[in-house]
Amino acid sequence: MTKKKKAHTREIKQDIINDIIDNKDIRSQYSEGSNDNNYLSTEQVQDVNDKTDSLKAEDEASNLSDKGAKEKVSIEEKLAEMQDRYLRLSAEFDNYRKRTLREKIELTKHAGESILLSIIPVMDDFERALKLMQTGSDFTAMKNGIDLIYNKFGEFLKQNGLKEIESLNKDFNVDLHEAVTKVPVQDEAMRGKVVDVVVKGYYLHDKVIRHAKVVVGE
């Protein structure tokens, strides 16, 4: 209850007591020597108490009503705050999703850029070798040039995690090899082993990206 309401209640209570004191019957019963306990009759005191209790009940009901109103306002404010927070989070997530999708598209589009930049010099070497083959007559020099290009390209592949699967004279392994055919062998030790490699297989780091196609002895 507010201070203003409490003051108003005290004023009403005092008015009730004053009205009872001002009653002619009470004045006739009042004497100069009477004490405070004899100032009001039992019925009059009970009347004051009843009216005071009534006022107290009204004050308590008013307090409960005010408390309920305040709680309602508080719940509405919290609900509005939570709704605002939800809308903000939803907008932030939508922006994050669009940004990551755009970045993913850009990454996919330009993922091979660094690899292609490394391959371009090898392509340049091939073009120079082709021109030399058309006009030159030194086949030894051309062979050495092609070997140089081959080694350069092989080194590039190794730097990017590509590694050849060693298969020749190794035990046949279904996780690494794909048998093209089987041939009889005289050497007992070569049975079940790879006697020829038709197509090389490769690892990319630790993953087999192409199985080796091999001929198996039996």
C-alpha positions in Angstrom: 0.0 0.0 0.0 1.2 3.5 -0.8 1.9 6.1 1.9 -1.1 8.1 0.6 -3.5 5.2 1.1 -2.2 4.4 4.6 -2.7 8.0 5.6 -6.2 7.9 4.2 -7.0 4.8 6.2 -5.8 6.3 9.4 -7.9 9.4 8.8 -11.1 7.2 8.3 -10.4 5.2 11.4 -9.9 8.4 13.5 -13.2 9.8 12.0 -15.0 6.6 13.2 -13.6 7.0 16.7 -14.5 10.7 16.7 -18.0 10.1 15.6 -18.5 7.6 18.5 -17.0 10.0 21.0 -19.2 12.9 19.8 -22.3 10.7 20.4 -24.5 12.3 23.1 -24.8 9.0 24.9 -21.0 8.7 25.3 -20.7 12.3 26.4 -23.2 11.7 29.2 -21.2 8.7 30.4 -17.9 10.6 30.3 -16.7 12.0 33.6 -13.6 14.0 34.5 -12.2 11.2 36.7 -12.8 8.3 34.3 -9.8 6.5 32.8 -9.2 5.6 29.1 -10.7 2.1 29.6 -14.1 3.6 30.7 -14.1 6.3 28.0 -16.1 4.0 25.6 -18.6 1.3 26.4 -17.9 -2.4 25.4 -20.4 -2.1 22.6 -18.8 1.1 21.3 -15.3 -0.4 21.5 -16.6 -3.5 19.6 -18.1 -1.1 17.0 -14.8 0.6 16.5 -12.9 -2.7 16.3 -15.5 -4.1 13.7 -15.2 -1.0 11.5 -11.4 -1.0 11.9 -11.3 -4.7 10.9 -13.4 -3.9 7.9 -11.1 -1.1 6.9 -8.1 -3.5 7.4 -9.7 -6.1 5.2 -10.3 -3.6 2.5 -6.7 -2.4 2.8 -5.4 -6.0 2.5 -7.7 -6.6 -0.5 -6.4 -3.4 -2.1 -2.8 -4.5 -1.4 -3.5 -7.9 -3.0 -5.0 -6.2 -6.0 -2.1 -3.8 -6.4 0.4 -6.7 -6.0 -1.5 -8.7 -8.7 -1.4 -5.7 -11.0 2.3 -5.2 -10.5 3.0 -8.9 -11.1 0.9 -8.8 -14.3 2.9 -5.8 -15.5 6.2 -7.5 -14.6 5.2 -10.7 -16.5 4.2 -8.7 -19.6 7.5 -6.8 -19.5 9.5 -10.0 -19.3 7.4 -11.5 -22.1 8.1 -8.5 -24.3 11.8 -8.7 -23.5 12.0 -12.4 -24.3 10.1 -11.8 -27.6 12.5 -9.0 -28.5 15.5 -11.2 -27.7 14.0 -14.0 -29.8 13.5 -11.7 -32.8 17.1 -10.4 -32.5 18.6 -13.9 -32.3 16.4 -15.1 -35.2 17.6 -12.2 -37.4 21.3 -12.8 -36.4 21.0 -16.5 -37.2 19.5 -15.7 -40.6 22.3 -13.3 -41.4 24.9 -15.9 -40.3 23.3 -18.6 -42.5 23.3 -16.3 -45.5 26.9 -15.3 -44.9 28.2 -18.8 -44.5 26.2 -20.0 -47.6 27.8 -17.2 -49.6 31.3 -18.0 -48.3 30.7 -21.7 -49.1 29.7 -20.9 -52.7 32.8 -18.7 -53.1 35.1 -21.4 -51.5 33.7 -24.1 -53.8 34.0 -21.8 -56.8 37.7 -21.0 -56.2 38.8 -24.1 -54.3 41.1 -25.3 -57.1 42.7 -21.9 -57.7 46.0 -22.7 -55.9 46.3 -26.1 -57.5 45.7 -24.7 -61.0 48.3 -22.0 -60.4 50.8 -24.6 -59.6 50.0 -26.7 -62.7 50.3 -23.7 -65.1 54.1 -23.8 -65.1 54.0 -27.5 -66.0 51.7 -26.7 -68.9 54.2 -24.0 -70.0 57.0 -26.6 -70.1 54.8 -29.0 -72.2 54.1 -26.2 -74.7 57.9 -25.5 -75.0 58.6 -29.2 -75.5 56.0 -29.5 -78.2 57.5 -26.6 -80.1 60.9 -28.1 -79.8 59.6 -31.4 -81.2 58.2 -29.7 -84.2 61.5 -27.9 -85.1 64.3 -29.7 -83.4 66.2 -32.8 -84.4 68.0 -33.6 -81.1 65.8 -36.3 -79.7 68.1 -36.8 -76.7 67.5 -33.2 -75.6 63.8 -33.6 -76.2 63.8 -36.8 -74.1 65.7 -35.1 -71.3 63.2 -32.2 -71.4 60.2 -34.5 -71.2 61.8 -36.4 -68.2 62.4 -33.0 -66.5 58.7 -32.1 -67.0 57.6 -35.5 -65.7 59.7 -35.2 -62.6 58.5 -31.7 -62.0 54.9 -32.7 -62.3 55.5 -35.7 -60.0 57.0 -33.5 -57.3 54.0 -31.2 -57.6 51.7 -34.1 -56.9 53.7 -35.2 -53.9 53.5 -31.7 -52.4 49.8 -31.8 -52.7 49.5 -35.1 -50.8 49.3 -37.5 -53.7 51.4 -40.7 -53.4 51.7 -43.8 -55.6 50.6 -47.1 -54.2 53.5 -49.5 -54.3 52.1 -52.7 -55.9 54.6 -54.6 -57.9 55.8 -57.8 -56.2 53.6 -57.0 -53.2 50.9 -59.3 -51.8 47.5 -58.8 -53.4 45.3 -56.6 -51.2 41.7 -55.9 -52.0 41.8 -52.6 -50.1 44.5 -51.4 -52.5 44.4 -53.4 -55.7 41.9 -54.4 -58.3 42.7 -57.7 -60.1 42.4 -57.3 -63.9 43.5 -60.9 -64.5 45.4 -63.8 -63.1 48.4 -65.6 -64.7 50.2 -68.8 -63.8 53.7 -68.4 -62.4 56.5 -70.9 -62.0 57.9 -69.3 -58.9 56.0 -70.5 -55.9 56.8 -67.3 -54.0 55.0 -65.2 -56.5 51.6 -66.9 -56.1 49.1 -64.4 -54.7 51.4 -61.5 -55.4 51.2 -58.7 -58.0 53.3 -59.6 -61.0 52.4 -56.6 -63.2 50.7 -53.2 -62.8 48.4 -52.1 -65.6 47.2 -48.8 -64.0 48.9 -47.2 -61.0 46.9 -46.6 -57.8 47.2 -43.5 -55.6 46.7 -42.3 -52.0 45.6 -38.8 -51.2 47.3 -38.4 -47.9 46.0 -41.6 -46.1 43.0 -42.2 -48.3 43.0 -44.5 -51.4 41.5 -42.4 -54.2 42.3 -44.9 -57.0 42.9 -48.6 -56.7 45.8 -50.0 -58.7 44.7 -52.3 -61.5 47.1 -55.3 -61.4 47.8 -58.8 -62.7 48.0 -61.5 -59.9 50.1 -64.6 -60.1 48.6 -68.0 -59.4 
